Structures are given as structure tokens and as C-alpha cells.
Amino acid sequence: MGDFNLTVILDAIRRSESGLSRVELAQIVGLSPQTISNISRRLLDQKLIVEAGKEGSGPGKPRTILRLNPQGMYALGVHLDPSLVTVVLLDLVGQIVVKEMFVTPRSQEPDEVVAAIADSIEGLLDRSGIPRELVAGVGVAAPGPIDLDRGAVVGPPLLRGWVDVPLRAMVEEATGLPTTMDKDVTGAAVAETWAGAPGGADSFALFYLGTGLGCGLVLGGEVYRGSSGNVGEIGHIIVDPDGPECFDRCGMRGTIATVLEPVRLVGEAIQAGVLSPLGEEPTAGDFQEAFAHLSRLVGEGDERAVAILGAAARKLAWAAAVVGNLLDVDRLVLGGPFWAPVADFCLAVLPDMVNDLLAARGIHRVEIAGTVLGDDVGAVGAACLVLERALAPRAERLLLGG
């Protein structure tokens, strides 16, 4: 119970943008002043919080403000995308200390990918100078579907040969650090609640635009994972019944993930003469640059480029409206490696597109926003998985077991 109360207090301090006094903590969490004082002393001794000055303009003694100590704990985050791997070292308040990005090894062999991840982690730790004992562990955000209990990747369609790969155990063995794993979209949702906008106590869906498309869910301030940890597989929502066959070979046509696949949009632009053809064996970097070029042409007013991205935005709006109508959330957040190039265009057209399609449009308007964490939201989310597991209040902390 003491450990659970400690995480409750720490979580309350984390969710406050300006910090909290002991009196305010007692009012918020409902614990006695003595308990608050004892736990605060423990957190100060563990260097997880600091006393950050005094506040108070009225009668009585000024109150000492407690805030998280950024240097009190660190976590490593790895986002594994079929095209690009991002590795970050995060401090306790969710700020990136150092990061590295590298192209996913062309072979996509699990052993080769894990070896590259381990090398990157060692390089980041050396560059940062952070003592290894202050690193709580490694979080890995991987494309689904996953077996959450075993920490295994069980067959993402865009990672060749990844069938029942025990990724969590492989990374832990390669790095020597405690490792946790979750879906990439779930990690991104955790990032929004931990390192994104202050508060995080609302309900939102996060659309993750990577090589594929997924959706992370936060309901009532809590990340929702589903019964098997595979929530958010929205890529199979059909937005064009006459569209291309699904890349997952599921038999459906015009699924949202297939229609919005950046490689396909680049191909449409090349076919329409908007972009020049790529080389014989284009790399992931070539496609990323081509996609960014397409977005720049939209900003310059190229009508053909605007037509391509406009059609894609309309289909994304249809999928977003399905999720919004199903969950009745406050916000729809967008992010991921392929979000930044199209952010300005999409944020200009999507809010009206989506809200016009929502059943509750006459009652409330859903906010459409981009993540404040930029391209790194997947890797930041992976690191936040470690911080969440170590420090967030969870009901299982109250269970007694052997």
C-alpha cells in the first residue's frame, strides 16, 4: 500500500504543470498530511522529486513546491518501424537527452535488427554520460500484432519473416537492461499522457502515421490496451471499396492503411507526373524524401499534388469519424514519422472534414491536433512505457503474490 501511495503522489506531481505543495497533494489524493509528508521525504531521498522554491502571497507560511527531478531517473526508448529505427534516452519529465535514427537493416533479419539497436543504445549511453544505474530500462515499441504477455512480435505484414519473434527477450539479452515491449501506437498514446501536453486526464485517439497506420487510445486519462494488447488495428477500415487490394492479403480492398500508405501516395504522384521516378531499388530514405517533396509541392500550390493529398485527407477523415463515432472522444491526435510533412495541410482541412461526419457534431466539436512530440513520438512512447511501468499507479501494485 505504501508503494502504491508513493506512485499516486508521484503521478499527481507529474500531472501538474507548475508543481504541487504538500497541502495541495493532501487535497488532491485524499491522504493524510502525515502520509504525504512521509512519502514526500522518501521521494526526495530517492531524488525523484525536488523542492522547487516557495509560493504564497496571503497569510500563513509559504508553501514549498514539489516537482519531478528530471535527473532522478532515465529510460531508453526504441521505436521499430519497417523503414526506420529511432532510439532515444529520456529523462524523468519526458525530455529527450540524446537520440539516434538509422535505417532498418535491409535484410530485416531479427538478429541483425536487434544487434543494431544494442549498438545504438550503447552509443547513446556513452554520449550522454548518464550512469547506467540511473536507467530504469529499455522500452520497445513495435508494429502489431504482438503477444504482450510473451513480449513477442507475431507477424506484422511489413516486417518480412517476423513470425513469433521474442523481441523483448532478445533486446534484454543484447543490452543487459530490463526491457518492456508494447505496440507502437500504444507507446505513442502513453507518450501523449506522460510527455505531451500537461494533464492527460481526457479521452483521445491517437492516429499514428508510419509505414502503416494504427490508433492508440486513452480513455478517461488511462491508456487502453484491449484484451490482448492489440487495440487500435484500424488499418482494415474500408474507405474505398473499389480501391487496391489490402497489403495484408486479407481479401479486402481499399483499406485505410493501404490507401494511405506513403509508398502508394508517392507512386500515385509519380504516375501523375508530379514527382520524378525513383531509382531501380529505392530505399526507405528515398520514399521519405519523395513524400516530403510531395508535401512541399502542396505548400507551393501545385494543383495535382493538392488533389492527391486532398483525396488522402478525405479518406483519413472517414476513418477518423468511424473512431470518433465509436468512442465519443474529446480529441483526435495525429503523429508519427510521416505526419510532419503533411501536418500543416491536414490541420487546415481535417477539423471540418471530420466534425461534419460525426454523429455528435451538434453537441460538441472534437479537437483535431498534431502531437506536440513530433517525429519522435513512437520512441518517446517506448521510453515512457518504462517510466509508466516503474512509477505510474496501477491496481496490480496492491496485489499480494509470490
Contacts in CASP RR format, 6 or more apart in sequence:
PFRMAT RR
TARGET T0000
AUTHOR 0000-0000-0000
METHOD contacts of the structure
MODEL  1
MGDFNLTVILDAIRRSESGLSRVELAQIVGLSPQTISNISRRLLDQKLIV
EAGKEGSGPGKPRTILRLNPQGMYALGVHLDPSLVTVVLLDLVGQIVVKE
MFVTPRSQEPDEVVAAIADSIEGLLDRSGIPRELVAGVGVAAPGPIDLDR
GAVVGPPLLRGWVDVPLRAMVEEATGLPTTMDKDVTGAAVAETWAGAPGG
ADSFALFYLGTGLGCGLVLGGEVYRGSSGNVGEIGHIIVDPDGPECFDRC
GMRGTIATVLEPVRLVGEAIQAGVLSPLGEEPTAGDFQEAFAHLSRLVGE
GDERAVAILGAAARKLAWAAAVVGNLLDVDRLVLGGPFWAPVADFCLAVL
PDMVNDLLAARGIHRVEIAGTVLGDDVGAVGAACLVLERALAPRAERLLL
GG
1 398 0 8 1.000
2 39 0 8 1.000
3 397 0 8 1.000
4 393 0 8 1.000
4 397 0 8 1.000
4 398 0 8 1.000
5 29 0 8 1.000
5 31 0 8 1.000
5 35 0 8 1.000
5 39 0 8 1.000
6 39 0 8 1.000
6 42 0 8 1.000
6 43 0 8 1.000
7 391 0 8 1.000
7 392 0 8 1.000
7 393 0 8 1.000
7 394 0 8 1.000
7 397 0 8 1.000
8 29 0 8 1.000
8 31 0 8 1.000
8 393 0 8 1.000
9 25 0 8 1.000
9 29 0 8 1.000
9 31 0 8 1.000
9 36 0 8 1.000
9 39 0 8 1.000
9 40 0 8 1.000
9 43 0 8 1.000
10 43 0 8 1.000
10 48 0 8 1.000
10 49 0 8 1.000
10 68 0 8 1.000
10 391 0 8 1.000
11 391 0 8 1.000
11 392 0 8 1.000
11 393 0 8 1.000
12 20 0 8 1.000
12 25 0 8 1.000
12 28 0 8 1.000
12 29 0 8 1.000
13 19 0 8 1.000
13 20 0 8 1.000
13 25 0 8 1.000
13 49 0 8 1.000
13 66 0 8 1.000
13 67 0 8 1.000
13 68 0 8 1.000
14 68 0 8 1.000
14 93 0 8 1.000
14 194 0 8 1.000
14 391 0 8 1.000
15 198 0 8 1.000
15 199 0 8 1.000
15 200 0 8 1.000
15 201 0 8 1.000
16 198 0 8 1.000
16 199 0 8 1.000
17 198 0 8 1.000
17 199 0 8 1.000
18 65 0 8 1.000
19 52 0 8 1.000
19 65 0 8 1.000
19 66 0 8 1.000
19 67 0 8 1.000
20 28 0 8 1.000
20 65 0 8 1.000
20 66 0 8 1.000
21 55 0 8 1.000
21 63 0 8 1.000
21 64 0 8 1.000
21 65 0 8 1.000
21 66 0 8 1.000
22 33 0 8 1.000
22 36 0 8 1.000
22 37 0 8 1.000
22 40 0 8 1.000
22 63 0 8 1.000
22 64 0 8 1.000
22 66 0 8 1.000
23 33 0 8 1.000
23 63 0 8 1.000
24 63 0 8 1.000
25 31 0 8 1.000
25 36 0 8 1.000
25 40 0 8 1.000
25 66 0 8 1.000
26 32 0 8 1.000
26 33 0 8 1.000
26 36 0 8 1.000
29 36 0 8 1.000
31 39 0 8 1.000
40 49 0 8 1.000
40 66 0 8 1.000
43 49 0 8 1.000
43 66 0 8 1.000
44 50 0 8 1.000
44 51 0 8 1.000
46 72 0 8 1.000
47 69 0 8 1.000
47 71 0 8 1.000
47 72 0 8 1.000
48 68 0 8 1.000
48 69 0 8 1.000
48 72 0 8 1.000
48 73 0 8 1.000
48 92 0 8 1.000
48 391 0 8 1.000
49 66 0 8 1.000
49 67 0 8 1.000
49 68 0 8 1.000
49 69 0 8 1.000
50 66 0 8 1.000
50 67 0 8 1.000
50 68 0 8 1.000
50 69 0 8 1.000
51 64 0 8 1.000
51 65 0 8 1.000
51 66 0 8 1.000
52 65 0 8 1.000
52 66 0 8 1.000
52 67 0 8 1.000
53 64 0 8 1.000
53 65 0 8 1.000
54 62 0 8 1.000
54 63 0 8 1.000
54 64 0 8 1.000
54 65 0 8 1.000
55 62 0 8 1.000
55 63 0 8 1.000
55 65 0 8 1.000
56 62 0 8 1.000
56 63 0 8 1.000
68 92 0 8 1.000
68 93 0 8 1.000
69 92 0 8 1.000
70 91 0 8 1.000
70 92 0 8 1.000
70 93 0 8 1.000
70 94 0 8 1.000
70 95 0 8 1.000
71 91 0 8 1.000
71 92 0 8 1.000
71 134 0 8 1.000
72 91 0 8 1.000
72 92 0 8 1.000
72 134 0 8 1.000
73 91 0 8 1.000
73 92 0 8 1.000
73 134 0 8 1.000
73 136 0 8 1.000
73 387 0 8 1.000
73 390 0 8 1.000
73 391 0 8 1.000
74 89 0 8 1.000
74 90 0 8 1.000
74 91 0 8 1.000
74 92 0 8 1.000
74 97 0 8 1.000
74 130 0 8 1.000
74 134 0 8 1.000
74 135 0 8 1.000
74 136 0 8 1.000
75 89 0 8 1.000
75 90 0 8 1.000
75 135 0 8 1.000
75 136 0 8 1.000
75 137 0 8 1.000
75 138 0 8 1.000
75 139 0 8 1.000
75 383 0 8 1.000
75 384 0 8 1.000
75 386 0 8 1.000
75 387 0 8 1.000
75 390 0 8 1.000
76 87 0 8 1.000
76 88 0 8 1.000
76 89 0 8 1.000
76 90 0 8 1.000
76 121 0 8 1.000
76 124 0 8 1.000
76 135 0 8 1.000
76 137 0 8 1.000
76 138 0 8 1.000
76 139 0 8 1.000
76 177 0 8 1.000
76 383 0 8 1.000
76 386 0 8 1.000
77 87 0 8 1.000
77 88 0 8 1.000
77 89 0 8 1.000
77 90 0 8 1.000
77 138 0 8 1.000
77 139 0 8 1.000
77 140 0 8 1.000
77 141 0 8 1.000
77 379 0 8 1.000
77 380 0 8 1.000
77 381 0 8 1.000
77 382 0 8 1.000
77 383 0 8 1.000
77 385 0 8 1.000
77 386 0 8 1.000
78 85 0 8 1.000
78 86 0 8 1.000
78 87 0 8 1.000
78 117 0 8 1.000
78 121 0 8 1.000
78 138 0 8 1.000
78 139 0 8 1.000
78 140 0 8 1.000
78 141 0 8 1.000
78 171 0 8 1.000
78 379 0 8 1.000
78 382 0 8 1.000
79 85 0 8 1.000
79 86 0 8 1.000
79 87 0 8 1.000
79 141 0 8 1.000
79 184 0 8 1.000
79 376 0 8 1.000
79 378 0 8 1.000
79 379 0 8 1.000
79 381 0 8 1.000
79 382 0 8 1.000
80 104 0 8 1.000
80 113 0 8 1.000
80 117 0 8 1.000
80 140 0 8 1.000
80 141 0 8 1.000
80 142 0 8 1.000
80 143 0 8 1.000
80 167 0 8 1.000
80 184 0 8 1.000
81 104 0 8 1.000
81 143 0 8 1.000
81 184 0 8 1.000
81 210 0 8 1.000
81 211 0 8 1.000
81 337 0 8 1.000
82 104 0 8 1.000
82 108 0 8 1.000
82 143 0 8 1.000
82 156 0 8 1.000
82 158 0 8 1.000
82 159 0 8 1.000
82 211 0 8 1.000
82 284 0 8 1.000
83 103 0 8 1.000
83 104 0 8 1.000
83 211 0 8 1.000
83 284 0 8 1.000
83 285 0 8 1.000
83 287 0 8 1.000
83 288 0 8 1.000
83 337 0 8 1.000
84 101 0 8 1.000
84 102 0 8 1.000
84 103 0 8 1.000
84 104 0 8 1.000
84 284 0 8 1.000
84 285 0 8 1.000
84 288 0 8 1.000
84 337 0 8 1.000
85 101 0 8 1.000
85 102 0 8 1.000
85 103 0 8 1.000
85 104 0 8 1.000
85 113 0 8 1.000
85 116 0 8 1.000
85 117 0 8 1.000
85 120 0 8 1.000
86 99 0 8 1.000
86 100 0 8 1.000
86 101 0 8 1.000
86 337 0 8 1.000
86 375 0 8 1.000
86 376 0 8 1.000
86 378 0 8 1.000
86 379 0 8 1.000
87 99 0 8 1.000
87 100 0 8 1.000
87 101 0 8 1.000
87 117 0 8 1.000
87 120 0 8 1.000
87 121 0 8 1.000
87 124 0 8 1.000
87 379 0 8 1.000
88 96 0 8 1.000
88 97 0 8 1.000
88 98 0 8 1.000
88 99 0 8 1.000
88 124 0 8 1.000
88 376 0 8 1.000
88 379 0 8 1.000
88 380 0 8 1.000
88 382 0 8 1.000
88 383 0 8 1.000
89 96 0 8 1.000
89 97 0 8 1.000
89 98 0 8 1.000
89 99 0 8 1.000
89 124 0 8 1.000
89 125 0 8 1.000
89 128 0 8 1.000
89 130 0 8 1.000
89 135 0 8 1.000
89 383 0 8 1.000
90 96 0 8 1.000
90 97 0 8 1.000
90 195 0 8 1.000
90 380 0 8 1.000
90 383 0 8 1.000
90 384 0 8 1.000
90 387 0 8 1.000
91 97 0 8 1.000
92 387 0 8 1.000
93 195 0 8 1.000
94 194 0 8 1.000
94 195 0 8 1.000
94 380 0 8 1.000
94 383 0 8 1.000
94 384 0 8 1.000
94 387 0 8 1.000
95 195 0 8 1.000
96 376 0 8 1.000
96 380 0 8 1.000
97 128 0 8 1.000
97 130 0 8 1.000
98 124 0 8 1.000
98 127 0 8 1.000
98 128 0 8 1.000
99 124 0 8 1.000
99 376 0 8 1.000
99 379 0 8 1.000
100 120 0 8 1.000
100 123 0 8 1.000
100 124 0 8 1.000
102 116 0 8 1.000
102 120 0 8 1.000
103 283 0 8 1.000
103 284 0 8 1.000
103 285 0 8 1.000
104 113 0 8 1.000
104 284 0 8 1.000
105 112 0 8 1.000
105 113 0 8 1.000
105 116 0 8 1.000
106 283 0 8 1.000
108 159 0 8 1.000
108 160 0 8 1.000
108 161 0 8 1.000
108 162 0 8 1.000
110 162 0 8 1.000
110 165 0 8 1.000
110 167 0 8 1.000
110 170 0 8 1.000
111 170 0 8 1.000
114 167 0 8 1.000
114 170 0 8 1.000
114 171 0 8 1.000
114 174 0 8 1.000
115 174 0 8 1.000
117 171 0 8 1.000
117 174 0 8 1.000
117 175 0 8 1.000
118 171 0 8 1.000
118 174 0 8 1.000
118 175 0 8 1.000
121 138 0 8 1.000
121 175 0 8 1.000
121 177 0 8 1.000
122 175 0 8 1.000
125 132 0 8 1.000
125 135 0 8 1.000
132 177 0 8 1.000
135 177 0 8 1.000
136 178 0 8 1.000
136 386 0 8 1.000
136 387 0 8 1.000
136 390 0 8 1.000
137 177 0 8 1.000
137 178 0 8 1.000
137 179 0 8 1.000
137 180 0 8 1.000
137 386 0 8 1.000
138 171 0 8 1.000
138 172 0 8 1.000
138 175 0 8 1.000
138 177 0 8 1.000
138 178 0 8 1.000
138 179 0 8 1.000
138 180 0 8 1.000
138 382 0 8 1.000
138 386 0 8 1.000
139 179 0 8 1.000
139 180 0 8 1.000
139 181 0 8 1.000
139 182 0 8 1.000
139 382 0 8 1.000
139 383 0 8 1.000
139 385 0 8 1.000
139 386 0 8 1.000
140 167 0 8 1.000
140 168 0 8 1.000
140 171 0 8 1.000
140 179 0 8 1.000
140 180 0 8 1.000
140 181 0 8 1.000
140 182 0 8 1.000
140 382 0 8 1.000
141 181 0 8 1.000
141 182 0 8 1.000
141 183 0 8 1.000
141 184 0 8 1.000
141 186 0 8 1.000
141 187 0 8 1.000
141 188 0 8 1.000
141 378 0 8 1.000
141 379 0 8 1.000
141 381 0 8 1.000
141 382 0 8 1.000
141 385 0 8 1.000
142 153 0 8 1.000
142 156 0 8 1.000
142 167 0 8 1.000
142 181 0 8 1.000
142 182 0 8 1.000
142 183 0 8 1.000
142 184 0 8 1.000
143 153 0 8 1.000
143 156 0 8 1.000
143 158 0 8 1.000
143 159 0 8 1.000
143 183 0 8 1.000
143 184 0 8 1.000
143 211 0 8 1.000
143 212 0 8 1.000
144 153 0 8 1.000
144 154 0 8 1.000
144 155 0 8 1.000
144 156 0 8 1.000
144 183 0 8 1.000
144 184 0 8 1.000
144 230 0 8 1.000
144 233 0 8 1.000
145 154 0 8 1.000
145 155 0 8 1.000
145 156 0 8 1.000
145 230 0 8 1.000
145 233 0 8 1.000
146 152 0 8 1.000
146 153 0 8 1.000
146 154 0 8 1.000
146 181 0 8 1.000
146 182 0 8 1.000
146 183 0 8 1.000
146 229 0 8 1.000
146 230 0 8 1.000
147 154 0 8 1.000
147 164 0 8 1.000
147 228 0 8 1.000
148 181 0 8 1.000
148 182 0 8 1.000
148 225 0 8 1.000
148 228 0 8 1.000
148 229 0 8 1.000
148 230 0 8 1.000
150 166 0 8 1.000
150 168 0 8 1.000
151 166 0 8 1.000
151 167 0 8 1.000
151 168 0 8 1.000
151 169 0 8 1.000
151 181 0 8 1.000
152 164 0 8 1.000
152 165 0 8 1.000
152 166 0 8 1.000
152 167 0 8 1.000
152 168 0 8 1.000
153 159 0 8 1.000
153 162 0 8 1.000
153 164 0 8 1.000
153 165 0 8 1.000
153 167 0 8 1.000
154 163 0 8 1.000
154 164 0 8 1.000
154 165 0 8 1.000
155 161 0 8 1.000
155 162 0 8 1.000
155 163 0 8 1.000
155 164 0 8 1.000
156 162 0 8 1.000
157 247 0 8 1.000
157 248 0 8 1.000
157 249 0 8 1.000
158 211 0 8 1.000
158 212 0 8 1.000
158 247 0 8 1.000
167 181 0 8 1.000
168 179 0 8 1.000
168 180 0 8 1.000
168 181 0 8 1.000
169 179 0 8 1.000
171 179 0 8 1.000
171 181 0 8 1.000
172 178 0 8 1.000
172 179 0 8 1.000
178 386 0 8 1.000
180 385 0 8 1.000
180 386 0 8 1.000
180 389 0 8 1.000
181 385 0 8 1.000
182 190 0 8 1.000
182 225 0 8 1.000
182 229 0 8 1.000
182 382 0 8 1.000
182 385 0 8 1.000
183 216 0 8 1.000
183 225 0 8 1.000
183 229 0 8 1.000
183 230 0 8 1.000
183 231 0 8 1.000
183 232 0 8 1.000
184 208 0 8 1.000
184 214 0 8 1.000
184 378 0 8 1.000
184 382 0 8 1.000
185 206 0 8 1.000
185 208 0 8 1.000
185 214 0 8 1.000
185 215 0 8 1.000
185 216 0 8 1.000
185 231 0 8 1.000
185 232 0 8 1.000
186 216 0 8 1.000
186 223 0 8 1.000
186 225 0 8 1.000
186 229 0 8 1.000
186 231 0 8 1.000
187 216 0 8 1.000
187 223 0 8 1.000
187 378 0 8 1.000
187 381 0 8 1.000
187 382 0 8 1.000
187 384 0 8 1.000
187 385 0 8 1.000
188 206 0 8 1.000
188 208 0 8 1.000
188 216 0 8 1.000
188 335 0 8 1.000
188 336 0 8 1.000
188 371 0 8 1.000
188 377 0 8 1.000
188 378 0 8 1.000
188 381 0 8 1.000
189 206 0 8 1.000
189 216 0 8 1.000
189 217 0 8 1.000
189 218 0 8 1.000
189 223 0 8 1.000
190 223 0 8 1.000
190 381 0 8 1.000
190 384 0 8 1.000
190 385 0 8 1.000
190 388 0 8 1.000
191 371 0 8 1.000
191 373 0 8 1.000
191 377 0 8 1.000
191 378 0 8 1.000
191 380 0 8 1.000
191 381 0 8 1.000
191 384 0 8 1.000
192 200 0 8 1.000
192 204 0 8 1.000
192 206 0 8 1.000
192 218 0 8 1.000
192 333 0 8 1.000
192 371 0 8 1.000
192 373 0 8 1.000
192 377 0 8 1.000
193 199 0 8 1.000
193 200 0 8 1.000
193 218 0 8 1.000
193 221 0 8 1.000
193 223 0 8 1.000
193 384 0 8 1.000
194 381 0 8 1.000
194 384 0 8 1.000
194 387 0 8 1.000
194 388 0 8 1.000
195 373 0 8 1.000
195 380 0 8 1.000
195 381 0 8 1.000
195 384 0 8 1.000
196 371 0 8 1.000
196 372 0 8 1.000
196 373 0 8 1.000
197 372 0 8 1.000
200 218 0 8 1.000
200 221 0 8 1.000
201 220 0 8 1.000
201 221 0 8 1.000
202 218 0 8 1.000
202 220 0 8 1.000
202 221 0 8 1.000
202 330 0 8 1.000
202 331 0 8 1.000
203 218 0 8 1.000
203 219 0 8 1.000
203 220 0 8 1.000
203 221 0 8 1.000
203 327 0 8 1.000
203 328 0 8 1.000
203 329 0 8 1.000
203 330 0 8 1.000
203 331 0 8 1.000
204 217 0 8 1.000
204 218 0 8 1.000
204 329 0 8 1.000
204 330 0 8 1.000
204 331 0 8 1.000
204 332 0 8 1.000
204 333 0 8 1.000
205 215 0 8 1.000
205 216 0 8 1.000
205 217 0 8 1.000
205 218 0 8 1.000
205 320 0 8 1.000
205 323 0 8 1.000
205 324 0 8 1.000
205 327 0 8 1.000
205 329 0 8 1.000
205 331 0 8 1.000
205 332 0 8 1.000
205 333 0 8 1.000
206 215 0 8 1.000
206 216 0 8 1.000
206 217 0 8 1.000
206 218 0 8 1.000
206 332 0 8 1.000
206 333 0 8 1.000
206 334 0 8 1.000
206 335 0 8 1.000
206 371 0 8 1.000
207 213 0 8 1.000
207 214 0 8 1.000
207 215 0 8 1.000
207 234 0 8 1.000
207 316 0 8 1.000
207 319 0 8 1.000
207 320 0 8 1.000
207 323 0 8 1.000
207 332 0 8 1.000
207 333 0 8 1.000
207 334 0 8 1.000
207 335 0 8 1.000
208 214 0 8 1.000
208 215 0 8 1.000
208 216 0 8 1.000
208 335 0 8 1.000
208 336 0 8 1.000
208 377 0 8 1.000
208 378 0 8 1.000
209 260 0 8 1.000
209 262 0 8 1.000
209 334 0 8 1.000
209 335 0 8 1.000
209 336 0 8 1.000
209 337 0 8 1.000
209 338 0 8 1.000
209 339 0 8 1.000
209 342 0 8 1.000
210 262 0 8 1.000
210 336 0 8 1.000
210 337 0 8 1.000
210 338 0 8 1.000
210 339 0 8 1.000
211 261 0 8 1.000
211 262 0 8 1.000
211 263 0 8 1.000
211 337 0 8 1.000
211 338 0 8 1.000
212 235 0 8 1.000
212 257 0 8 1.000
212 260 0 8 1.000
212 261 0 8 1.000
213 234 0 8 1.000
213 235 0 8 1.000
213 256 0 8 1.000
213 257 0 8 1.000
213 260 0 8 1.000
213 261 0 8 1.000
214 232 0 8 1.000
214 233 0 8 1.000
214 234 0 8 1.000
214 235 0 8 1.000
214 257 0 8 1.000
215 231 0 8 1.000
215 232 0 8 1.000
215 233 0 8 1.000
215 234 0 8 1.000
215 323 0 8 1.000
216 223 0 8 1.000
216 224 0 8 1.000
216 231 0 8 1.000
216 232 0 8 1.000
217 223 0 8 1.000
217 224 0 8 1.000
217 231 0 8 1.000
217 232 0 8 1.000
217 327 0 8 1.000
218 224 0 8 1.000
219 327 0 8 1.000
219 329 0 8 1.000
223 388 0 8 1.000
224 231 0 8 1.000
225 231 0 8 1.000
234 256 0 8 1.000
234 257 0 8 1.000
234 319 0 8 1.000
234 322 0 8 1.000
234 323 0 8 1.000
235 255 0 8 1.000
235 256 0 8 1.000
235 257 0 8 1.000
235 258 0 8 1.000
235 319 0 8 1.000
236 246 0 8 1.000
236 248 0 8 1.000
236 250 0 8 1.000
236 252 0 8 1.000
236 255 0 8 1.000
236 256 0 8 1.000
236 257 0 8 1.000
237 255 0 8 1.000
237 256 0 8 1.000
237 318 0 8 1.000
237 319 0 8 1.000
237 322 0 8 1.000
238 252 0 8 1.000
238 253 0 8 1.000
238 254 0 8 1.000
238 255 0 8 1.000
238 256 0 8 1.000
239 254 0 8 1.000
239 255 0 8 1.000
239 256 0 8 1.000
239 259 0 8 1.000
239 315 0 8 1.000
239 318 0 8 1.000
239 319 0 8 1.000
240 253 0 8 1.000
240 254 0 8 1.000
240 259 0 8 1.000
240 315 0 8 1.000
241 253 0 8 1.000
241 254 0 8 1.000
242 253 0 8 1.000
242 254 0 8 1.000
243 253 0 8 1.000
243 254 0 8 1.000
243 258 0 8 1.000
243 259 0 8 1.000
244 253 0 8 1.000
244 254 0 8 1.000
244 258 0 8 1.000
244 259 0 8 1.000
244 264 0 8 1.000
245 251 0 8 1.000
245 252 0 8 1.000
245 253 0 8 1.000
245 254 0 8 1.000
245 258 0 8 1.000
246 252 0 8 1.000
246 253 0 8 1.000
246 254 0 8 1.000
246 255 0 8 1.000
246 257 0 8 1.000
246 258 0 8 1.000
247 257 0 8 1.000
247 258 0 8 1.000
247 261 0 8 1.000
248 255 0 8 1.000
248 257 0 8 1.000
256 315 0 8 1.000
256 316 0 8 1.000
256 318 0 8 1.000
256 319 0 8 1.000
258 264 0 8 1.000
259 312 0 8 1.000
259 315 0 8 1.000
260 312 0 8 1.000
260 315 0 8 1.000
260 316 0 8 1.000
262 287 0 8 1.000
262 288 0 8 1.000
262 291 0 8 1.000
262 338 0 8 1.000
263 287 0 8 1.000
265 291 0 8 1.000
265 294 0 8 1.000
265 308 0 8 1.000
265 309 0 8 1.000
265 312 0 8 1.000
266 275 0 8 1.000
266 278 0 8 1.000
266 287 0 8 1.000
266 290 0 8 1.000
266 291 0 8 1.000
266 294 0 8 1.000
267 275 0 8 1.000
268 308 0 8 1.000
269 275 0 8 1.000
269 290 0 8 1.000
269 294 0 8 1.000
269 304 0 8 1.000
269 305 0 8 1.000
269 308 0 8 1.000
270 276 0 8 1.000
270 277 0 8 1.000
270 278 0 8 1.000
270 290 0 8 1.000
272 304 0 8 1.000
272 308 0 8 1.000
273 304 0 8 1.000
274 294 0 8 1.000
274 297 0 8 1.000
274 302 0 8 1.000
274 304 0 8 1.000
274 305 0 8 1.000
274 308 0 8 1.000
275 290 0 8 1.000
275 293 0 8 1.000
275 294 0 8 1.000
278 286 0 8 1.000
278 287 0 8 1.000
278 290 0 8 1.000
279 286 0 8 1.000
282 290 0 8 1.000
288 337 0 8 1.000
288 338 0 8 1.000
291 338 0 8 1.000
291 341 0 8 1.000
292 341 0 8 1.000
294 305 0 8 1.000
294 308 0 8 1.000
294 309 0 8 1.000
294 341 0 8 1.000
295 305 0 8 1.000
295 309 0 8 1.000
295 341 0 8 1.000
295 342 0 8 1.000
295 345 0 8 1.000
296 341 0 8 1.000
297 305 0 8 1.000
298 305 0 8 1.000
298 306 0 8 1.000
298 309 0 8 1.000
298 342 0 8 1.000
298 345 0 8 1.000
299 344 0 8 1.000
299 345 0 8 1.000
309 342 0 8 1.000
309 345 0 8 1.000
310 345 0 8 1.000
310 349 0 8 1.000
313 345 0 8 1.000
313 346 0 8 1.000
313 349 0 8 1.000
313 350 0 8 1.000
313 353 0 8 1.000
314 353 0 8 1.000
316 346 0 8 1.000
316 350 0 8 1.000
317 350 0 8 1.000
317 353 0 8 1.000
317 354 0 8 1.000
317 357 0 8 1.000
318 357 0 8 1.000
320 332 0 8 1.000
320 350 0 8 1.000
320 354 0 8 1.000
320 368 0 8 1.000
321 354 0 8 1.000
321 357 0 8 1.000
321 358 0 8 1.000
323 329 0 8 1.000
323 332 0 8 1.000
324 332 0 8 1.000
324 354 0 8 1.000
324 358 0 8 1.000
324 366 0 8 1.000
325 357 0 8 1.000
325 358 0 8 1.000
325 359 0 8 1.000
325 360 0 8 1.000
328 360 0 8 1.000
329 366 0 8 1.000
330 366 0 8 1.000
330 367 0 8 1.000
331 366 0 8 1.000
331 367 0 8 1.000
331 368 0 8 1.000
331 369 0 8 1.000
332 354 0 8 1.000
332 366 0 8 1.000
332 367 0 8 1.000
332 368 0 8 1.000
332 369 0 8 1.000
333 369 0 8 1.000
333 370 0 8 1.000
333 371 0 8 1.000
334 343 0 8 1.000
334 346 0 8 1.000
334 350 0 8 1.000
334 368 0 8 1.000
334 369 0 8 1.000
334 370 0 8 1.000
334 371 0 8 1.000
335 370 0 8 1.000
335 371 0 8 1.000
335 374 0 8 1.000
335 377 0 8 1.000
336 371 0 8 1.000
336 374 0 8 1.000
336 375 0 8 1.000
336 377 0 8 1.000
336 378 0 8 1.000
337 375 0 8 1.000
339 346 0 8 1.000
339 370 0 8 1.000
339 371 0 8 1.000
339 374 0 8 1.000
339 375 0 8 1.000
340 374 0 8 1.000
340 375 0 8 1.000
343 370 0 8 1.000
347 368 0 8 1.000
347 369 0 8 1.000
347 370 0 8 1.000
350 368 0 8 1.000
351 367 0 8 1.000
351 368 0 8 1.000
354 366 0 8 1.000
354 368 0 8 1.000
355 361 0 8 1.000
355 365 0 8 1.000
355 366 0 8 1.000
355 368 0 8 1.000
358 366 0 8 1.000
371 377 0 8 1.000
373 380 0 8 1.000
END
